[in-house]
């Protein structure tokens, strides 16, 4: 892959936000009540 360190960091950050969002949605669908909602995974990173 021809990614710079900056691009790789952005991909990792975006994936982390998506995983946190997905876990929150799955727990809510299973009947859980999380303390707070996660950050929007589509937010502007810069």
mmCIF entry with sequence, helices, sheets and N, C-alpha, C, O atoms, coordinates in Angstrom:
data_MODEL
# 
_entry.id   MODEL 
# 
_entity.id                         1 
_entity.type                       polymer 
_entity.pdbx_number_of_molecules   1 
# 
_entity_poly.entity_id                      1 
_entity_poly.type                           'polypeptide(L)' 
_entity_poly.nstd_linkage                   no 
_entity_poly.nstd_monomer                   no 
_entity_poly.pdbx_seq_one_letter_code       
;(UNK)(UNK)(UNK)(UNK)(UNK)(UNK)(UNK)(UNK)(UNK)(UNK)(UNK)(UNK)(UNK)(UNK)(UNK)(UNK)
(UNK)(UNK)(UNK)(UNK)(UNK)(UNK)(UNK)(UNK)(UNK)(UNK)(UNK)(UNK)(UNK)(UNK)(UNK)(UNK)
(UNK)(UNK)(UNK)(UNK)(UNK)(UNK)(UNK)(UNK)(UNK)(UNK)(UNK)(UNK)(UNK)(UNK)
;
_entity_poly.pdbx_seq_one_letter_code_can   XXXXXXXXXXXXXXXXXXXXXXXXXXXXXXXXXXXXXXXXXXXXXX 
_entity_poly.pdbx_strand_id                 A 
# 
loop_
_entity_poly_seq.entity_id 
_entity_poly_seq.num 
_entity_poly_seq.mon_id 
_entity_poly_seq.hetero 
1 1  UNK n 
1 2  UNK n 
1 3  UNK n 
1 4  UNK n 
1 5  UNK n 
1 6  UNK n 
1 7  UNK n 
1 8  UNK n 
1 9  UNK n 
1 10 UNK n 
1 11 UNK n 
1 12 UNK n 
1 13 UNK n 
1 14 UNK n 
1 15 UNK n 
1 16 UNK n 
1 17 UNK n 
1 18 UNK n 
1 19 UNK n 
1 20 UNK n 
1 21 UNK n 
1 22 UNK n 
1 23 UNK n 
1 24 UNK n 
1 25 UNK n 
1 26 UNK n 
1 27 UNK n 
1 28 UNK n 
1 29 UNK n 
1 30 UNK n 
1 31 UNK n 
1 32 UNK n 
1 33 UNK n 
1 34 UNK n 
1 35 UNK n 
1 36 UNK n 
1 37 UNK n 
1 38 UNK n 
1 39 UNK n 
1 40 UNK n 
1 41 UNK n 
1 42 UNK n 
1 43 UNK n 
1 44 UNK n 
1 45 UNK n 
1 46 UNK n 
# 
_struct_asym.id          A 
_struct_asym.entity_id   1 
# 
_struct_conf.conf_type_id            HELX_P 
_struct_conf.id                      HELX_P1 
_struct_conf.pdbx_PDB_helix_id       AA1 
_struct_conf.beg_label_comp_id       UNK 
_struct_conf.beg_label_asym_id       A 
_struct_conf.beg_label_seq_id        5 
_struct_conf.pdbx_beg_PDB_ins_code   ? 
_struct_conf.end_label_comp_id       UNK 
_struct_conf.end_label_asym_id       A 
_struct_conf.end_label_seq_id        29 
_struct_conf.pdbx_end_PDB_ins_code   ? 
_struct_conf.beg_auth_comp_id        UNK 
_struct_conf.beg_auth_asym_id        A 
_struct_conf.beg_auth_seq_id         5 
_struct_conf.end_auth_comp_id        UNK 
_struct_conf.end_auth_asym_id        A 
_struct_conf.end_auth_seq_id         29 
_struct_conf.pdbx_PDB_helix_class    1 
_struct_conf.details                 ? 
_struct_conf.pdbx_PDB_helix_length   25 
# 
_struct_conf_type.id          HELX_P 
_struct_conf_type.criteria    ? 
_struct_conf_type.reference   ? 
# 
loop_
_atom_site.group_PDB 
_atom_site.id 
_atom_site.type_symbol 
_atom_site.label_atom_id 
_atom_site.label_alt_id 
_atom_site.label_comp_id 
_atom_site.label_asym_id 
_atom_site.label_entity_id 
_atom_site.label_seq_id 
_atom_site.pdbx_PDB_ins_code 
_atom_site.Cartn_x 
_atom_site.Cartn_y 
_atom_site.Cartn_z 
_atom_site.occupancy 
_atom_site.B_iso_or_equiv 
_atom_site.pdbx_formal_charge 
_atom_site.auth_seq_id 
_atom_site.auth_comp_id 
_atom_site.auth_asym_id 
_atom_site.auth_atom_id 
_atom_site.pdbx_PDB_model_num 
ATOM 1   N N  . UNK A 1 1  ? 0.839   -1.180 0.000  1.00 0.00 ? 1  UNK A N  1 
ATOM 2   C CA . UNK A 1 1  ? 0.000   0.000  0.000  1.00 0.00 ? 1  UNK A CA 1 
ATOM 3   C C  . UNK A 1 1  ? 0.887   1.247  0.000  1.00 0.00 ? 1  UNK A C  1 
ATOM 4   O O  . UNK A 1 1  ? 1.962   1.269  0.598  1.00 0.00 ? 1  UNK A O  1 
ATOM 5   N N  . UNK A 1 2  ? 0.419   2.246  -0.665 1.00 0.00 ? 2  UNK A N  1 
ATOM 6   C CA . UNK A 1 2  ? 1.176   3.499  -0.762 1.00 0.00 ? 2  UNK A CA 1 
ATOM 7   C C  . UNK A 1 2  ? 0.534   4.586  0.096  1.00 0.00 ? 2  UNK A C  1 
ATOM 8   O O  . UNK A 1 2  ? 0.156   5.642  -0.412 1.00 0.00 ? 2  UNK A O  1 
ATOM 9   N N  . UNK A 1 3  ? 0.414   4.329  1.383  1.00 0.00 ? 3  UNK A N  1 
ATOM 10  C CA . UNK A 1 3  ? -0.169  5.302  2.293  1.00 0.00 ? 3  UNK A CA 1 
ATOM 11  C C  . UNK A 1 3  ? 0.921   6.019  3.067  1.00 0.00 ? 3  UNK A C  1 
ATOM 12  O O  . UNK A 1 3  ? 1.946   5.436  3.421  1.00 0.00 ? 3  UNK A O  1 
ATOM 13  N N  . UNK A 1 4  ? 0.678   7.288  3.320  1.00 0.00 ? 4  UNK A N  1 
ATOM 14  C CA . UNK A 1 4  ? 1.581   8.019  4.199  1.00 0.00 ? 4  UNK A CA 1 
ATOM 15  C C  . UNK A 1 4  ? 1.172   7.732  5.645  1.00 0.00 ? 4  UNK A C  1 
ATOM 16  O O  . UNK A 1 4  ? 0.098   7.183  5.890  1.00 0.00 ? 4  UNK A O  1 
ATOM 17  N N  . UNK A 1 5  ? 2.007   8.094  6.577  1.00 0.00 ? 5  UNK A N  1 
ATOM 18  C CA . UNK A 1 5  ? 1.669   7.908  7.983  1.00 0.00 ? 5  UNK A CA 1 
ATOM 19  C C  . UNK A 1 5  ? 0.413   8.700  8.357  1.00 0.00 ? 5  UNK A C  1 
ATOM 20  O O  . UNK A 1 5  ? -0.391  8.251  9.174  1.00 0.00 ? 5  UNK A O  1 
ATOM 21  N N  . UNK A 1 6  ? 0.256   9.857  7.767  1.00 0.00 ? 6  UNK A N  1 
ATOM 22  C CA . UNK A 1 6  ? -0.915  10.698 8.019  1.00 0.00 ? 6  UNK A CA 1 
ATOM 23  C C  . UNK A 1 6  ? -2.186  9.989  7.561  1.00 0.00 ? 6  UNK A C  1 
ATOM 24  O O  . UNK A 1 6  ? -3.178  9.971  8.290  1.00 0.00 ? 6  UNK A O  1 
ATOM 25  N N  . UNK A 1 7  ? -2.171  9.408  6.364  1.00 0.00 ? 7  UNK A N  1 
ATOM 26  C CA . UNK A 1 7  ? -3.335  8.699  5.839  1.00 0.00 ? 7  UNK A CA 1 
ATOM 27  C C  . UNK A 1 7  ? -3.636  7.454  6.666  1.00 0.00 ? 7  UNK A C  1 
ATOM 28  O O  . UNK A 1 7  ? -4.798  7.148  6.937  1.00 0.00 ? 7  UNK A O  1 
ATOM 29  N N  . UNK A 1 8  ? -2.607  6.751  7.059  1.00 0.00 ? 8  UNK A N  1 
ATOM 30  C CA . UNK A 1 8  ? -2.790  5.557  7.875  1.00 0.00 ? 8  UNK A CA 1 
ATOM 31  C C  . UNK A 1 8  ? -3.406  5.909  9.224  1.00 0.00 ? 8  UNK A C  1 
ATOM 32  O O  . UNK A 1 8  ? -4.299  5.206  9.697  1.00 0.00 ? 8  UNK A O  1 
ATOM 33  N N  . UNK A 1 9  ? -2.943  6.983  9.844  1.00 0.00 ? 9  UNK A N  1 
ATOM 34  C CA . UNK A 1 9  ? -3.515  7.434  11.110 1.00 0.00 ? 9  UNK A CA 1 
ATOM 35  C C  . UNK A 1 9  ? -4.992  7.780  10.936 1.00 0.00 ? 9  UNK A C  1 
ATOM 36  O O  . UNK A 1 9  ? -5.810  7.425  11.785 1.00 0.00 ? 9  UNK A O  1 
ATOM 37  N N  . UNK A 1 10 ? -5.343  8.462  9.858  1.00 0.00 ? 10 UNK A N  1 
ATOM 38  C CA . UNK A 1 10 ? -6.743  8.806  9.601  1.00 0.00 ? 10 UNK A CA 1 
ATOM 39  C C  . UNK A 1 10 ? -7.605  7.560  9.448  1.00 0.00 ? 10 UNK A C  1 
ATOM 40  O O  . UNK A 1 10 ? -8.714  7.510  9.979  1.00 0.00 ? 10 UNK A O  1 
ATOM 41  N N  . UNK A 1 11 ? -7.112  6.555  8.730  1.00 0.00 ? 11 UNK A N  1 
ATOM 42  C CA . UNK A 1 11 ? -7.863  5.319  8.559  1.00 0.00 ? 11 UNK A CA 1 
ATOM 43  C C  . UNK A 1 11 ? -8.078  4.603  9.892  1.00 0.00 ? 11 UNK A C  1 
ATOM 44  O O  . UNK A 1 11 ? -9.166  4.095  10.163 1.00 0.00 ? 11 UNK A O  1 
ATOM 45  N N  . UNK A 1 12 ? -7.048  4.569  10.709 1.00 0.00 ? 12 UNK A N  1 
ATOM 46  C CA . UNK A 1 12 ? -7.165  3.921  12.016 1.00 0.00 ? 12 UNK A CA 1 
ATOM 47  C C  . UNK A 1 12 ? -8.141  4.684  12.905 1.00 0.00 ? 12 UNK A C  1 
ATOM 48  O O  . UNK A 1 12 ? -8.955  4.074  13.598 1.00 0.00 ? 12 UNK A O  1 
ATOM 49  N N  . UNK A 1 13 ? -8.065  5.993  12.891 1.00 0.00 ? 13 UNK A N  1 
ATOM 50  C CA . UNK A 1 13 ? -8.969  6.818  13.696 1.00 0.00 ? 13 UNK A CA 1 
ATOM 51  C C  . UNK A 1 13 ? -10.416 6.636  13.249 1.00 0.00 ? 13 UNK A C  1 
ATOM 52  O O  . UNK A 1 13 ? -11.306 6.488  14.087 1.00 0.00 ? 13 UNK A O  1 
ATOM 53  N N  . UNK A 1 14 ? -10.660 6.646  11.953 1.00 0.00 ? 14 UNK A N  1 
ATOM 54  C CA . UNK A 1 14 ? -12.011 6.468  11.419 1.00 0.00 ? 14 UNK A CA 1 
ATOM 55  C C  . UNK A 1 14 ? -12.557 5.088  11.779 1.00 0.00 ? 14 UNK A C  1 
ATOM 56  O O  . UNK A 1 14 ? -13.722 4.960  12.158 1.00 0.00 ? 14 UNK A O  1 
ATOM 57  N N  . UNK A 1 15 ? -11.726 4.061  11.662 1.00 0.00 ? 15 UNK A N  1 
ATOM 58  C CA . UNK A 1 15 ? -12.149 2.700  11.995 1.00 0.00 ? 15 UNK A CA 1 
ATOM 59  C C  . UNK A 1 15 ? -12.478 2.586  13.484 1.00 0.00 ? 15 UNK A C  1 
ATOM 60  O O  . UNK A 1 15 ? -13.452 1.931  13.857 1.00 0.00 ? 15 UNK A O  1 
ATOM 61  N N  . UNK A 1 16 ? -11.681 3.211  14.321 1.00 0.00 ? 16 UNK A N  1 
ATOM 62  C CA . UNK A 1 16 ? -11.934 3.200  15.758 1.00 0.00 ? 16 UNK A CA 1 
ATOM 63  C C  . UNK A 1 16 ? -13.274 3.857  16.089 1.00 0.00 ? 16 UNK A C  1 
ATOM 64  O O  . UNK A 1 16 ? -14.042 3.336  16.898 1.00 0.00 ? 16 UNK A O  1 
ATOM 65  N N  . UNK A 1 17 ? -13.549 4.990  15.468 1.00 0.00 ? 17 UNK A N  1 
ATOM 66  C CA . UNK A 1 17 ? -14.833 5.667  15.688 1.00 0.00 ? 17 UNK A CA 1 
ATOM 67  C C  . UNK A 1 17 ? -15.992 4.797  15.230 1.00 0.00 ? 17 UNK A C  1 
ATOM 68  O O  . UNK A 1 17 ? -17.027 4.740  15.894 1.00 0.00 ? 17 UNK A O  1 
ATOM 69  N N  . UNK A 1 18 ? -15.826 4.112  14.088 1.00 0.00 ? 18 UNK A N  1 
ATOM 70  C CA . UNK A 1 18 ? -16.887 3.259  13.568 1.00 0.00 ? 18 UNK A CA 1 
ATOM 71  C C  . UNK A 1 18 ? -17.149 2.080  14.502 1.00 0.00 ? 18 UNK A C  1 
ATOM 72  O O  . UNK A 1 18 ? -18.303 1.736  14.761 1.00 0.00 ? 18 UNK A O  1 
ATOM 73  N N  . UNK A 1 19 ? -16.089 1.464  15.004 1.00 0.00 ? 19 UNK A N  1 
ATOM 74  C CA . UNK A 1 19 ? -16.253 0.320  15.911 1.00 0.00 ? 19 UNK A CA 1 
ATOM 75  C C  . UNK A 1 19 ? -16.977 0.747  17.184 1.00 0.00 ? 19 UNK A C  1 
ATOM 76  O O  . UNK A 1 19 ? -17.873 0.043  17.649 1.00 0.00 ? 19 UNK A O  1 
ATOM 77  N N  . UNK A 1 20 ? -16.602 1.885  17.749 1.00 0.00 ? 20 UNK A N  1 
ATOM 78  C CA . UNK A 1 20 ? -17.282 2.385  18.955 1.00 0.00 ? 20 UNK A CA 1 
ATOM 79  C C  . UNK A 1 20 ? -18.753 2.650  18.689 1.00 0.00 ? 20 UNK A C  1 
ATOM 80  O O  . UNK A 1 20 ? -19.599 2.331  19.525 1.00 0.00 ? 20 UNK A O  1 
ATOM 81  N N  . UNK A 1 21 ? -19.072 3.231  17.534 1.00 0.00 ? 21 UNK A N  1 
ATOM 82  C CA . UNK A 1 21 ? -20.456 3.512  17.160 1.00 0.00 ? 21 UNK A CA 1 
ATOM 83  C C  . UNK A 1 21 ? -21.227 2.209  16.981 1.00 0.00 ? 21 UNK A C  1 
ATOM 84  O O  . UNK A 1 21 ? -22.359 2.090  17.451 1.00 0.00 ? 21 UNK A O  1 
ATOM 85  N N  . UNK A 1 22 ? -20.629 1.236  16.310 1.00 0.00 ? 22 UNK A N  1 
ATOM 86  C CA . UNK A 1 22 ? -21.280 -0.042 16.043 1.00 0.00 ? 22 UNK A CA 1 
ATOM 87  C C  . UNK A 1 22 ? -21.569 -0.808 17.337 1.00 0.00 ? 22 UNK A C  1 
ATOM 88  O O  . UNK A 1 22 ? -22.653 -1.371 17.492 1.00 0.00 ? 22 UNK A O  1 
ATOM 89  N N  . UNK A 1 23 ? -20.620 -0.830 18.252 1.00 0.00 ? 23 UNK A N  1 
ATOM 90  C CA . UNK A 1 23 ? -20.828 -1.510 19.535 1.00 0.00 ? 23 UNK A CA 1 
ATOM 91  C C  . UNK A 1 23 ? -21.954 -0.843 20.311 1.00 0.00 ? 23 UNK A C  1 
ATOM 92  O O  . UNK A 1 23 ? -22.761 -1.528 20.940 1.00 0.00 ? 23 UNK A O  1 
ATOM 93  N N  . UNK A 1 24 ? -22.019 0.487  20.273 1.00 0.00 ? 24 UNK A N  1 
ATOM 94  C CA . UNK A 1 24 ? -23.085 1.215  20.964 1.00 0.00 ? 24 UNK A CA 1 
ATOM 95  C C  . UNK A 1 24 ? -24.455 0.857  20.383 1.00 0.00 ? 24 UNK A C  1 
ATOM 96  O O  . UNK A 1 24 ? -25.395 0.591  21.132 1.00 0.00 ? 24 UNK A O  1 
ATOM 97  N N  . UNK A 1 25 ? -24.569 0.849  19.059 1.00 0.00 ? 25 UNK A N  1 
ATOM 98  C CA . UNK A 1 25 ? -25.847 0.519  18.416 1.00 0.00 ? 25 UNK A CA 1 
ATOM 99  C C  . UNK A 1 25 ? -26.257 -0.911 18.740 1.00 0.00 ? 25 UNK A C  1 
ATOM 100 O O  . UNK A 1 25 ? -27.420 -1.168 19.050 1.00 0.00 ? 25 UNK A O  1 
ATOM 101 N N  . UNK A 1 26 ? -25.310 -1.842 18.671 1.00 0.00 ? 26 UNK A N  1 
ATOM 102 C CA . UNK A 1 26 ? -25.626 -3.250 18.964 1.00 0.00 ? 26 UNK A CA 1 
ATOM 103 C C  . UNK A 1 26 ? -26.076 -3.427 20.410 1.00 0.00 ? 26 UNK A C  1 
ATOM 104 O O  . UNK A 1 26 ? -26.998 -4.197 20.680 1.00 0.00 ? 26 UNK A O  1 
ATOM 105 N N  . UNK A 1 27 ? -25.442 -2.729 21.334 1.00 0.00 ? 27 UNK A N  1 
ATOM 106 C CA . UNK A 1 27 ? -25.839 -2.859 22.738 1.00 0.00 ? 27 UNK A CA 1 
ATOM 107 C C  . UNK A 1 27 ? -27.224 -2.259 22.972 1.00 0.00 ? 27 UNK A C  1 
ATOM 108 O O  . UNK A 1 27 ? -28.000 -2.787 23.768 1.00 0.00 ? 27 UNK A O  1 
ATOM 109 N N  . UNK A 1 28 ? -27.537 -1.167 22.288 1.00 0.00 ? 28 UNK A N  1 
ATOM 110 C CA . UNK A 1 28 ? -28.874 -0.586 22.416 1.00 0.00 ? 28 UNK A CA 1 
ATOM 111 C C  . UNK A 1 28 ? -29.940 -1.510 21.833 1.00 0.00 ? 28 UNK A C  1 
ATOM 112 O O  . UNK A 1 28 ? -31.023 -1.641 22.404 1.00 0.00 ? 28 UNK A O  1 
ATOM 113 N N  . UNK A 1 29 ? -29.645 -2.145 20.713 1.00 0.00 ? 29 UNK A N  1 
ATOM 114 C CA . UNK A 1 29 ? -30.595 -3.080 20.109 1.00 0.00 ? 29 UNK A CA 1 
ATOM 115 C C  . UNK A 1 29 ? -30.798 -4.321 20.970 1.00 0.00 ? 29 UNK A C  1 
ATOM 116 O O  . UNK A 1 29 ? -31.853 -4.952 20.907 1.00 0.00 ? 29 UNK A O  1 
ATOM 117 N N  . UNK A 1 30 ? -29.805 -4.672 21.765 1.00 0.00 ? 30 UNK A N  1 
ATOM 118 C CA . UNK A 1 30 ? -29.912 -5.826 22.651 1.00 0.00 ? 30 UNK A CA 1 
ATOM 119 C C  . UNK A 1 30 ? -30.563 -5.464 23.986 1.00 0.00 ? 30 UNK A C  1 
ATOM 120 O O  . UNK A 1 30 ? -30.722 -6.324 24.853 1.00 0.00 ? 30 UNK A O  1 
ATOM 121 N N  . UNK A 1 31 ? -30.938 -4.196 24.153 1.00 0.00 ? 31 UNK A N  1 
ATOM 122 C CA . UNK A 1 31 ? -31.628 -3.781 25.369 1.00 0.00 ? 31 UNK A CA 1 
ATOM 123 C C  . UNK A 1 31 ? -30.761 -3.061 26.375 1.00 0.00 ? 31 UNK A C  1 
ATOM 124 O O  . UNK A 1 31 ? -31.230 -2.743 27.468 1.00 0.00 ? 31 UNK A O  1 
ATOM 125 N N  . UNK A 1 32 ? -29.525 -2.797 26.047 1.00 0.00 ? 32 UNK A N  1 
ATOM 126 C CA . UNK A 1 32 ? -28.631 -2.096 26.957 1.00 0.00 ? 32 UNK A CA 1 
ATOM 127 C C  . UNK A 1 32 ? -28.904 -0.605 26.972 1.00 0.00 ? 32 UNK A C  1 
ATOM 128 O O  . UNK A 1 32 ? -29.542 -0.063 26.070 1.00 0.00 ? 32 UNK A O  1 
ATOM 129 N N  . UNK A 1 33 ? -28.414 0.043  28.006 1.00 0.00 ? 33 UNK A N  1 
ATOM 130 C CA . UNK A 1 33 ? -28.574 1.484  28.128 1.00 0.00 ? 33 UNK A CA 1 
ATOM 131 C C  . UNK A 1 33 ? -27.213 2.107  28.415 1.00 0.00 ? 33 UNK A C  1 
ATOM 132 O O  . UNK A 1 33 ? -26.850 2.310  29.574 1.00 0.00 ? 33 UNK A O  1 
ATOM 133 N N  . UNK A 1 34 ? -26.455 2.412  27.351 1.00 0.00 ? 34 UNK A N  1 
ATOM 134 C CA . UNK A 1 34 ? -25.130 3.021  27.554 1.00 0.00 ? 34 UNK A CA 1 
ATOM 135 C C  . UNK A 1 34 ? -25.221 4.376  28.250 1.00 0.00 ? 34 UNK A C  1 
ATOM 136 O O  . UNK A 1 34 ? -26.226 5.077  28.138 1.00 0.00 ? 34 UNK A O  1 
ATOM 137 N N  . UNK A 1 35 ? -24.163 4.733  28.968 1.00 0.00 ? 35 UNK A N  1 
ATOM 138 C CA . UNK A 1 35 ? -24.123 5.994  29.709 1.00 0.00 ? 35 UNK A CA 1 
ATOM 139 C C  . UNK A 1 35 ? -24.121 7.205  28.786 1.00 0.00 ? 35 UNK A C  1 
ATOM 140 O O  . UNK A 1 35 ? -24.781 8.205  29.068 1.00 0.00 ? 35 UNK A O  1 
ATOM 141 N N  . UNK A 1 36 ? -23.393 7.118  27.699 1.00 0.00 ? 36 UNK A N  1 
ATOM 142 C CA . UNK A 1 36 ? -23.316 8.246  26.766 1.00 0.00 ? 36 UNK A CA 1 
ATOM 143 C C  . UNK A 1 36 ? -23.285 7.711  25.342 1.00 0.00 ? 36 UNK A C  1 
ATOM 144 O O  . UNK A 1 36 ? -22.959 6.547  25.112 1.00 0.00 ? 36 UNK A O  1 
ATOM 145 N N  . UNK A 1 37 ? -23.624 8.561  24.400 1.00 0.00 ? 37 UNK A N  1 
ATOM 146 C CA . UNK A 1 37 ? -23.569 8.119  23.012 1.00 0.00 ? 37 UNK A CA 1 
ATOM 147 C C  . UNK A 1 37 ? -22.166 8.359  22.457 1.00 0.00 ? 37 UNK A C  1 
ATOM 148 O O  . UNK A 1 37 ? -21.483 9.292  22.880 1.00 0.00 ? 37 UNK A O  1 
ATOM 149 N N  . UNK A 1 38 ? -21.739 7.531  21.523 1.00 0.00 ? 38 UNK A N  1 
ATOM 150 C CA . UNK A 1 38 ? -20.390 7.674  20.974 1.00 0.00 ? 38 UNK A CA 1 
ATOM 151 C C  . UNK A 1 38 ? -20.312 8.841  19.999 1.00 0.00 ? 38 UNK A C  1 
ATOM 152 O O  . UNK A 1 38 ? -21.331 9.362  19.547 1.00 0.00 ? 38 UNK A O  1 
ATOM 153 N N  . UNK A 1 39 ? -19.081 9.241  19.685 1.00 0.00 ? 39 UNK A N  1 
ATOM 154 C CA . UNK A 1 39 ? -18.884 10.277 18.672 1.00 0.00 ? 39 UNK A CA 1 
ATOM 155 C C  . UNK A 1 39 ? -19.378 9.763  17.319 1.00 0.00 ? 39 UNK A C  1 
ATOM 156 O O  . UNK A 1 39 ? -19.327 8.566  17.038 1.00 0.00 ? 39 UNK A O  1 
ATOM 157 N N  . UNK A 1 40 ? -19.849 10.679 16.502 1.00 0.00 ? 40 UNK A N  1 
ATOM 158 C CA . UNK A 1 40 ? -20.273 10.323 15.158 1.00 0.00 ? 40 UNK A CA 1 
ATOM 159 C C  . UNK A 1 40 ? -19.063 9.864  14.359 1.00 0.00 ? 40 UNK A C  1 
ATOM 160 O O  . UNK A 1 40 ? -18.062 10.577 14.285 1.00 0.00 ? 40 UNK A O  1 
ATOM 161 N N  . UNK A 1 41 ? -19.145 8.688  13.766 1.00 0.00 ? 41 UNK A N  1 
ATOM 162 C CA . UNK A 1 41 ? -17.985 8.158  13.052 1.00 0.00 ? 41 UNK A CA 1 
ATOM 163 C C  . UNK A 1 41 ? -17.745 8.849  11.724 1.00 0.00 ? 41 UNK A C  1 
ATOM 164 O O  . UNK A 1 41 ? -16.701 8.643  11.106 1.00 0.00 ? 41 UNK A O  1 
ATOM 165 N N  . UNK A 1 42 ? -18.688 9.666  11.269 1.00 0.00 ? 42 UNK A N  1 
ATOM 166 C CA . UNK A 1 42 ? -18.523 10.414 10.023 1.00 0.00 ? 42 UNK A CA 1 
ATOM 167 C C  . UNK A 1 42 ? -18.104 11.860 10.280 1.00 0.00 ? 42 UNK A C  1 
ATOM 168 O O  . UNK A 1 42 ? -18.116 12.679 9.360  1.00 0.00 ? 42 UNK A O  1 
ATOM 169 N N  . UNK A 1 43 ? -17.732 12.184 11.521 1.00 0.00 ? 43 UNK A N  1 
ATOM 170 C CA . UNK A 1 43 ? -17.343 13.558 11.834 1.00 0.00 ? 43 UNK A CA 1 
ATOM 171 C C  . UNK A 1 43 ? -16.073 13.942 11.092 1.00 0.00 ? 43 UNK A C  1 
ATOM 172 O O  . UNK A 1 43 ? -15.318 13.084 10.634 1.00 0.00 ? 43 UNK A O  1 
ATOM 173 N N  . UNK A 1 44 ? -15.855 15.229 10.985 1.00 0.00 ? 44 UNK A N  1 
ATOM 174 C CA . UNK A 1 44 ? -14.652 15.751 10.330 1.00 0.00 ? 44 UNK A CA 1 
ATOM 175 C C  . UNK A 1 44 ? -13.464 15.509 11.264 1.00 0.00 ? 44 UNK A C  1 
ATOM 176 O O  . UNK A 1 44 ? -13.479 15.957 12.411 1.00 0.00 ? 44 UNK A O  1 
ATOM 177 N N  . UNK A 1 45 ? -12.453 14.815 10.789 1.00 0.00 ? 45 UNK A N  1 
ATOM 178 C CA . UNK A 1 45 ? -11.298 14.505 11.626 1.00 0.00 ? 45 UNK A CA 1 
ATOM 179 C C  . UNK A 1 45 ? -10.295 15.642 11.722 1.00 0.00 ? 45 UNK A C  1 
ATOM 180 O O  . UNK A 1 45 ? -9.420  15.630 12.588 1.00 0.00 ? 45 UNK A O  1 
ATOM 181 N N  . UNK A 1 46 ? -10.415 16.616 10.847 1.00 0.00 ? 46 UNK A N  1 
ATOM 182 C CA . UNK A 1 46 ? -9.414  17.689 10.818 1.00 0.00 ? 46 UNK A CA 1 
ATOM 183 C C  . UNK A 1 46 ? -10.036 19.016 11.129 1.00 0.00 ? 46 UNK A C  1 
ATOM 184 O O  . UNK A 1 46 ? -9.344  20.033 11.150 1.00 0.00 ? 46 UNK A O  1 
# 
